Amino acid sequence: MIQIQNVTKKYGPTIAVDNISLEIPAGETCCLIGPSGCGKSTVVKLINRMLEPASGRIYIDGKDSRDFKPELLRRHIGYVIQNVGLFPHMTVAENIAVVPWLLSWKQEKIEERTEELFRMMRMESEHYRDKYPRELSGGEAQRIGVARALASDPAILLMDEPFGAVDPLNREGLQAEFMKIQNDLKKTVVFVTHDLDEAIRLGDRIALMREGKIVQYDTPEEILAHPKNRFVSDFVGADRALKRLSRFPVSEFMKKSVAVRISDDVDAFLAKTRKEGKPRFVWLLDEHERLIGPVDSRHVHTPFNREEDVMEADCPAITVRDSATLREVLSRMLGQGVKTIPVIDDDSRLVGEISILEIEKVTEEAALEC
């Protein structure tokens, strides 16, 4: 747990953080968001004592942070920044192992932890461990930055716009990976972002700041449904019901899909589908249950002809991962002009589908609450 009590930080006559109080429960993610210069990053630096407050107290699990030496405190708090900050003269594996090495872990334990983190980041150790940061893409470097922050298994993780410099596609992937990791590890996370959609998707709570003060501190649902004042209402925008779709994972709303493998008797399956009045369009899969494309069961050749009967489709463009949100699904539907989207897992295997009807139900409920 992190408790910030009446903390103020000044730079000469300028007040960067103005008498704020905040309590972040253990195992939750608190997103700090607000206009540029509102004090978000300053709060993070105050927590790990890169900066000292002019007044007020910060407690870590009930202990005053001033009772720790700053350098020792930081070794037990993971820290991730926008530009990663990997050491260019160290290999990827050495970068990950920096804090365990400073904590005098045994080499065998460091190696085990490094290999564990490569797996956690879904990166092959053999391929990445001996590379240098200059050889990584932006998304890969960001993953290594997160791995380094988690290396000593800290209870607290501070993340200052960690995905801000990453392209939108990699950004969504990193957000999904972060959510999986957080669901497993339950760290206490302070996450600075300028992206409201990111805050809504990732945060258990959101602290909206303005001019060094906290204007509203609440759950994403509460902020969207009941903005405290005009500033909060304007900040979250008029499409509050739509933004709430970022809170809902597709895995909770997808339904079982009608699909057939190319190695099965496709003609018999399609005939049965027509006879039973099942959905008109079914998904054709390869032998590994990966999507080939949609088939219109009413208009097929006999016998089935793959070249003629599978409708043209850009499969990566018409699919979403099971870690996606309903907002991503809706965006994909509008972009591709479809009403149903197949859902795949990390191995690209079909696991279900979701239609516009499910999203309409959620948006109607959200609109009523807003």
C-alpha positions as CSV (number, residue, x, y, z in Angstrom):
1,M,0.0,0.0,0.0
2,I,1.1,3.6,-0.8
3,Q,-0.2,6.4,1.3
4,I,0.5,10.0,0.3
5,Q,-0.5,12.5,3.0
6,N,-0.7,16.3,2.4
7,V,2.4,16.3,0.1
8,T,3.6,19.5,-1.5
9,K,6.5,20.0,-3.9
10,K,7.8,23.4,-4.8
11,Y,10.4,24.7,-7.3
12,G,11.0,28.2,-6.0
13,P,7.7,30.0,-6.2
14,T,6.2,27.3,-8.5
15,I,4.0,24.7,-6.8
16,A,4.4,21.4,-8.8
17,V,2.3,19.3,-6.4
18,D,-0.1,21.1,-4.1
19,N,-1.0,19.4,-0.8
20,I,-2.2,16.1,-2.3
21,S,-3.4,13.1,-0.4
22,L,-3.8,9.7,-2.0
23,E,-4.1,6.1,-0.9
24,I,-3.3,3.2,-3.3
25,P,-4.3,-0.2,-2.0
26,A,-1.9,-3.1,-2.4
27,G,-2.2,-5.0,-5.6
28,E,-4.1,-2.3,-7.5
29,T,-3.1,-0.1,-10.4
30,C,-3.5,3.6,-10.0
31,C,-3.3,5.7,-13.2
32,L,-2.2,9.3,-12.8
33,I,-3.5,11.4,-15.7
34,G,-4.1,15.1,-16.5
35,P,-2.8,17.9,-18.7
36,S,0.9,18.4,-19.3
37,G,2.6,20.0,-16.3
38,C,-0.1,19.0,-13.8
39,G,2.4,17.1,-11.6
40,K,1.9,13.4,-12.6
41,S,5.6,12.5,-13.0
42,T,6.6,14.6,-10.0
43,V,4.3,12.4,-7.8
44,V,6.2,9.2,-9.1
45,K,9.6,10.8,-8.3
46,L,8.4,11.7,-4.8
47,I,7.4,8.1,-4.1
48,N,10.8,6.7,-4.9
49,R,12.6,9.7,-3.4
50,M,14.2,11.0,-6.6
51,L,12.6,14.2,-5.3
52,E,11.9,15.2,-1.7
53,P,8.6,17.0,-0.7
54,A,8.5,20.4,0.8
55,S,5.9,19.1,3.2
56,G,3.8,16.0,3.9
57,R,4.6,12.3,4.3
58,I,4.7,9.3,2.0
59,Y,4.2,5.8,3.6
60,I,5.1,2.5,2.0
61,D,3.3,-0.4,3.6
62,G,2.8,1.8,6.7
63,K,6.5,2.9,7.0
64,D,7.6,6.4,6.4
65,S,9.7,6.5,3.2
66,R,12.2,8.8,4.9
67,D,13.2,6.0,7.1
68,F,14.9,4.3,4.1
69,K,18.0,5.3,2.4
70,P,16.9,6.5,-1.1
71,E,19.1,4.1,-3.0
72,L,17.9,1.2,-0.9
73,L,14.3,2.2,-1.3
74,R,14.7,2.3,-5.1
75,R,16.1,-1.1,-5.3
76,H,12.9,-2.5,-3.9
77,I,10.6,-0.4,-6.2
78,G,10.4,-1.2,-9.9
79,Y,10.7,1.8,-12.2
80,V,9.9,2.0,-15.9
81,I,10.1,5.2,-18.0
82,Q,9.0,6.2,-21.5
83,N,12.5,6.1,-23.1
84,V,13.3,2.8,-21.3
85,G,16.7,3.8,-20.1
86,L,18.5,0.5,-20.8
87,F,22.2,0.6,-20.3
88,P,23.7,0.6,-23.8
89,H,27.0,-1.1,-22.9
90,M,25.2,-4.1,-21.3
91,T,23.5,-7.0,-23.0
92,V,19.7,-7.5,-22.6
93,A,20.3,-10.2,-20.0
94,E,22.7,-8.0,-18.1
95,N,20.2,-5.1,-18.1
96,I,17.5,-7.4,-16.6
97,A,19.9,-8.6,-13.9
98,V,21.1,-5.2,-12.7
99,V,19.0,-4.9,-9.6
100,P,19.4,-8.5,-8.4
101,W,23.1,-8.1,-8.9
102,L,23.1,-4.9,-6.7
103,L,21.1,-6.9,-4.1
104,S,23.9,-9.5,-4.1
105,W,21.7,-12.4,-5.4
106,K,23.6,-15.6,-6.2
107,Q,24.4,-16.0,-9.9
108,E,22.3,-19.1,-10.2
109,K,19.3,-17.3,-8.8
110,I,19.9,-14.4,-11.2
111,E,20.0,-16.7,-14.2
112,E,16.8,-18.4,-13.1
113,R,15.0,-15.1,-12.6
114,T,16.3,-13.8,-16.0
115,E,15.0,-16.8,-17.8
116,E,11.6,-16.5,-16.0
117,L,11.3,-12.9,-17.1
118,F,12.1,-13.7,-20.7
119,R,9.2,-16.2,-20.6
120,M,6.9,-13.7,-18.9
121,M,7.7,-11.1,-21.7
122,R,7.1,-13.8,-24.3
123,M,10.6,-13.3,-25.7
124,E,13.0,-16.2,-26.6
125,S,16.0,-16.1,-24.3
126,E,18.3,-17.6,-26.9
127,H,17.4,-14.9,-29.4
128,Y,17.5,-11.9,-27.1
129,R,19.8,-12.4,-24.1
130,D,23.1,-11.5,-25.8
131,K,21.7,-8.6,-27.9
132,Y,22.4,-5.0,-27.0
133,P,19.7,-2.4,-26.6
134,R,20.5,-0.7,-30.0
135,E,19.5,-4.0,-31.6
136,L,16.0,-4.0,-30.2
137,S,12.8,-2.5,-31.6
138,G,10.9,0.1,-29.5
139,G,8.4,-2.5,-28.4
140,E,11.1,-5.1,-27.6
141,A,13.1,-2.5,-25.6
142,Q,10.0,-1.5,-23.6
143,R,9.4,-5.2,-22.7
144,I,12.9,-5.5,-21.5
145,G,12.4,-2.3,-19.4
146,V,9.4,-3.9,-17.7
147,A,11.4,-7.1,-17.2
148,R,14.2,-5.2,-15.5
149,A,11.7,-3.4,-13.2
150,L,10.2,-6.7,-12.2
151,A,13.6,-8.5,-11.8
152,S,13.8,-8.3,-8.0
153,D,10.1,-9.0,-7.6
154,P,9.3,-5.7,-6.1
155,A,5.9,-5.1,-4.5
156,I,5.6,-1.7,-6.0
157,L,6.0,-0.7,-9.7
158,L,6.3,2.9,-10.9
159,M,5.6,3.4,-14.6
160,D,6.0,6.9,-16.1
161,E,4.4,6.9,-19.5
162,P,6.1,3.5,-20.3
163,F,4.3,3.0,-23.6
164,G,4.2,6.6,-24.7
165,A,6.9,6.4,-27.4
166,V,5.6,3.1,-28.9
167,D,3.5,2.9,-32.1
168,P,-0.2,2.3,-31.6
169,L,-0.1,-1.4,-32.6
170,N,2.7,-2.3,-30.3
171,R,1.1,-0.1,-27.6
172,E,-2.0,-2.2,-27.6
173,G,0.1,-5.3,-27.4
174,L,2.1,-4.0,-24.5
175,Q,-1.0,-2.9,-22.6
176,A,-2.5,-6.4,-23.1
177,E,0.7,-8.0,-21.8
178,F,0.8,-5.7,-18.9
179,M,-2.7,-6.6,-17.9
180,K,-1.9,-10.3,-18.1
181,I,1.2,-9.8,-15.9
182,Q,-0.6,-7.7,-13.4
183,N,-3.5,-10.2,-13.1
184,D,-0.9,-12.8,-12.2
185,L,1.5,-10.8,-10.0
186,K,-0.9,-8.2,-8.4
187,K,1.8,-5.5,-7.9
188,T,0.9,-2.1,-6.5
189,V,1.3,0.0,-9.6
190,V,1.5,3.8,-10.1
191,F,1.0,4.4,-13.9
192,V,1.5,7.8,-15.4
193,T,-0.2,8.3,-18.8
194,H,-1.5,11.1,-20.9
195,D,-3.9,8.7,-22.7
196,L,-7.3,8.5,-21.1
197,D,-8.2,5.3,-23.0
198,E,-5.0,3.7,-21.6
199,A,-5.9,4.8,-18.1
200,I,-9.5,3.5,-18.4
201,R,-8.2,0.1,-19.7
202,L,-5.4,-0.5,-17.2
203,G,-6.4,1.4,-14.0
204,D,-8.3,0.0,-11.0
205,R,-8.4,3.7,-10.0
206,I,-7.7,6.9,-11.8
207,A,-6.3,10.1,-10.2
208,L,-7.1,13.0,-12.5
209,M,-4.8,15.9,-11.8
210,R,-4.8,19.6,-12.6
211,E,-2.3,22.3,-11.6
212,G,-0.7,20.1,-9.0
213,K,-4.0,19.1,-7.3
214,I,-6.1,15.9,-7.6
215,V,-9.5,16.8,-9.0
216,Q,-11.1,13.4,-8.8
217,Y,-9.8,10.0,-7.6
218,D,-12.1,7.2,-8.3
219,T,-12.6,4.0,-10.3
220,P,-12.8,4.4,-14.1
221,E,-16.4,3.5,-14.1
222,E,-17.3,6.2,-11.5
223,I,-15.3,8.9,-13.3
224,L,-17.0,8.1,-16.6
225,A,-20.4,7.8,-15.1
226,H,-20.2,10.6,-12.5
227,P,-17.6,13.2,-13.3
228,K,-17.1,15.5,-10.3
229,N,-17.1,18.8,-12.1
230,R,-17.0,20.5,-15.5
231,F,-13.2,20.0,-15.8
232,V,-13.5,16.2,-15.4
233,S,-16.5,16.1,-17.7
234,D,-14.7,18.0,-20.4
235,F,-11.5,15.9,-19.9
236,V,-13.3,12.5,-20.4
237,G,-15.3,13.9,-23.3
238,A,-18.9,13.5,-24.5
239,D,-18.3,9.9,-25.7
240,R,-18.1,8.6,-22.1
241,A,-20.3,5.5,-22.8
242,L,-18.1,4.6,-25.7
243,K,-14.9,5.0,-23.7
244,R,-16.2,2.5,-21.1
245,L,-15.9,-0.2,-23.7
246,S,-12.1,-0.2,-22.9
247,R,-13.0,-1.7,-19.5
248,F,-14.5,-4.8,-21.0
249,P,-12.3,-7.7,-22.3
250,V,-13.7,-9.5,-25.3
251,S,-13.1,-12.8,-23.6
252,E,-16.0,-12.1,-21.2
253,F,-18.5,-11.5,-24.1
254,M,-17.4,-13.7,-27.0
255,K,-19.6,-16.7,-27.9
256,K,-18.8,-20.1,-29.4
257,S,-18.2,-19.9,-33.1
258,V,-19.4,-22.3,-35.8
259,A,-16.3,-23.6,-37.5
260,V,-15.0,-26.5,-39.5
261,R,-11.5,-27.7,-40.2
262,I,-10.3,-28.1,-43.8
263,S,-9.3,-31.7,-43.0
264,D,-12.9,-32.6,-42.0
265,D,-15.8,-33.4,-44.2
266,V,-16.7,-29.8,-45.1
267,D,-19.6,-30.8,-47.4
268,A,-21.3,-32.8,-44.6
269,F,-20.7,-30.0,-42.1
270,L,-22.2,-27.3,-44.3
271,A,-25.2,-29.4,-45.2
272,K,-25.9,-30.0,-41.5
273,T,-25.4,-26.3,-40.7
274,R,-28.1,-25.4,-43.3
275,K,-30.4,-28.1,-42.1
276,E,-30.2,-27.0,-38.5
277,G,-30.6,-23.3,-39.3
278,K,-27.3,-22.3,-37.8
279,P,-25.5,-19.1,-38.7
280,R,-25.1,-18.5,-42.4
281,F,-21.4,-17.8,-42.2
282,V,-19.0,-20.4,-40.7
283,W,-15.3,-20.2,-40.2
284,L,-13.0,-22.5,-42.1
285,L,-9.9,-23.5,-40.1
286,D,-6.6,-25.2,-41.1
287,E,-5.4,-28.4,-39.3
288,H,-4.0,-26.3,-36.4
289,E,-7.4,-24.5,-35.9
290,R,-6.1,-21.3,-37.4
291,L,-8.5,-19.2,-39.4
292,I,-8.5,-19.5,-43.2
293,G,-11.6,-17.4,-43.8
294,P,-15.4,-17.3,-43.7
295,V,-17.6,-19.5,-45.8
296,D,-21.2,-18.8,-46.8
297,S,-23.0,-22.1,-46.1
298,R,-25.8,-21.2,-48.6
299,H,-23.6,-20.6,-51.6
300,V,-21.0,-23.3,-51.9
301,H,-20.0,-25.7,-54.6
302,T,-20.6,-29.5,-54.3
303,P,-18.1,-30.8,-53.6
304,F,-16.6,-27.9,-51.5
305,N,-14.0,-26.0,-53.4
306,R,-11.6,-24.0,-51.3
307,E,-10.5,-21.7,-54.1
308,E,-14.1,-20.8,-55.0
309,D,-16.0,-21.0,-51.7
310,V,-13.8,-19.3,-49.1
311,M,-14.7,-15.6,-49.1
312,E,-11.8,-13.3,-49.6
313,A,-10.6,-11.9,-46.3
314,D,-7.6,-10.4,-44.7
315,C,-7.6,-12.6,-41.6
316,P,-5.3,-10.5,-39.5
317,A,-7.5,-7.5,-40.2
318,I,-10.8,-9.2,-39.3
319,T,-9.6,-10.9,-36.1
320,V,-9.0,-9.7,-32.6
321,R,-7.0,-11.3,-29.8
322,D,-8.9,-12.7,-26.8
323,S,-7.0,-10.0,-24.7
324,A,-8.6,-7.2,-26.8
325,T,-11.2,-4.8,-25.4
326,L,-14.7,-4.2,-26.8
327,R,-13.6,-0.8,-27.9
328,E,-10.9,-2.4,-30.1
329,V,-13.5,-4.8,-31.4
330,L,-15.9,-2.0,-32.4
331,S,-13.1,-0.1,-34.1
332,R,-12.2,-3.2,-36.1
333,M,-15.8,-3.8,-37.1
334,L,-16.3,-0.2,-38.3
335,G,-13.0,-0.3,-40.2
336,Q,-13.7,-3.6,-41.9
337,G,-17.5,-3.1,-42.4
338,V,-18.4,-6.4,-40.6
339,K,-20.9,-7.2,-37.8
340,T,-19.1,-10.3,-36.4
341,I,-15.4,-10.6,-35.5
342,P,-13.6,-13.9,-34.9
343,V,-11.5,-14.1,-31.7
344,I,-8.1,-15.8,-31.7
345,D,-5.7,-16.7,-28.9
346,D,-1.9,-16.0,-28.8
347,D,-1.3,-19.0,-31.0
348,S,-3.7,-17.6,-33.7
349,R,-6.2,-20.4,-33.0
350,L,-9.9,-19.6,-33.2
351,V,-11.5,-19.5,-29.7
352,G,-14.8,-17.8,-30.4
353,E,-16.5,-14.8,-32.0
354,I,-18.3,-11.6,-31.0
355,S,-21.0,-9.7,-32.8
356,I,-22.2,-6.1,-32.8
357,L,-25.3,-7.2,-30.7
358,E,-23.1,-7.9,-27.7
359,I,-21.5,-4.5,-27.9
360,E,-24.8,-2.7,-28.4
361,K,-26.1,-4.3,-25.1
362,V,-23.0,-3.0,-23.2
363,T,-23.1,0.5,-24.7
364,E,-26.9,0.8,-23.9
365,E,-26.2,-0.1,-20.3
366,A,-23.2,2.3,-20.1
367,A,-25.3,5.1,-21.6
368,L,-27.9,4.7,-19.0
369,E,-25.4,4.9,-16.2
370,C,-23.7,8.0,-17.7
